[in-house]
Amino acid sequence: MTELQHYLILAAALLVLGLSIIISKRNAIAILIGVEFILNAANLNIIAFSSHGIGGLDGQTAAIFIIVIAAAEAAVALAIFLNFYNIIATIDVDRGDKLRG
Amino acid sequence: MIKLLFFYMFALSSVIAGIAIIFSTNIVRMAYWLIGMLLSLAGLYFLQGSYFLGVIQIIIYAGGVAVLMVFGVMLTSQQIAAQLRPKRWEVLWLLVTAIMLLAGIVSAILDARWSQERVQASNNVSDFGIHLLGKFLGPFELASILLIIALLGAAYLARPKVPTLKSENNPK
């Protein structure tokens, strides 16, 4: 198993862990933490390819853009969760099952 | 050999952080395990020679996004939520799904042949900057527009509102 495959298998494990966190948690911020796991797994995958010679510098540049998008998405998601908390007074996503608050 | 040792150290640390988040019930502990995972991944980026990406990961991800999540936890976890224990068949179903997905991806990784010619990526920050503003100029400008839109959107969504009682909301 080459060194590249070591990194790819680690990225796959982080993706599966992030998916398990999203599935098994009720707190909305815990779900956001799972999403961050998946984004970091994709980042690790891209940088592993870039550092082992496939794709050149495109990998690191794509990783920068993934970090930028993840930061913007986390900020907007937290603003939405704050609104949710102000209306329903809990952050439990099981309570968010009505279309009209 | 040393490189493999460091790889296993950082890899084990990030996977342990992920498993600890699944079994934890305290949201603040989950946020700190996330910071642990981000720092382990930054260590892996340093190990592969992407020094700029490692520093960016620590500054922006661990020092920005994770701190933002801790702020969110601070503002939204005022009362103790009821802890529901998951049923046994739910845990089993999640385990089976996760193992099947992991087995599928790992078998695809082990069977693939990357048959492209190897282009050695330079680890120089100035080469990275030239590449970012040369070939990736379009996505760079779009990313800046995205950040402005996200800033405006988050500031508008989180503005202070007049508190309304739930009994005053008459559904039409």
Interface residues (C-beta under 8 A of the other chain):
Chain A: M1 E3 L4 Q5 H6 Y7 L8 I9 L10 A12 A13 L14 L15 V16 L17 G18 L19 S20 I21 I23 S24 R26 N27 A28 I29 A30 L32 I33 G34 E36 F37 N40 N43 L44 I47 A48 F49 S50 S51 H52 G53 I54 G55 G56 L57 D58 G59 Q60 T61 A63 I64 F65 I67 V68 I69 A70 A71 A72 E73 A74 A75 V76 L78 A79 I80 F81 L82 N83 Y85 N86 A89 T90 I91 D92 R100 G101
Chain B: F7 A11 S14 V15 G18 I19 I21 I22 I27 M30 A31 L34 M37 L38 L41 L44 Y45 Q48 G49 S50 F52 L53 I56 Q57 I60 Y61 G64 V65 L68 M69 F71 G72 V73 L75 T76 S77 Q79 A81 L84 P86 L94 T97 A98 L101 L102 I105 V106 I109 L110 W114 Q116 R118 V119 Q120 A121 S122 D127 F128 H131 L132 K135 F136 P139 A143 L146 L147 I149 A150 L151 G153 A154 L157 A158 K161 P163 N169 P171
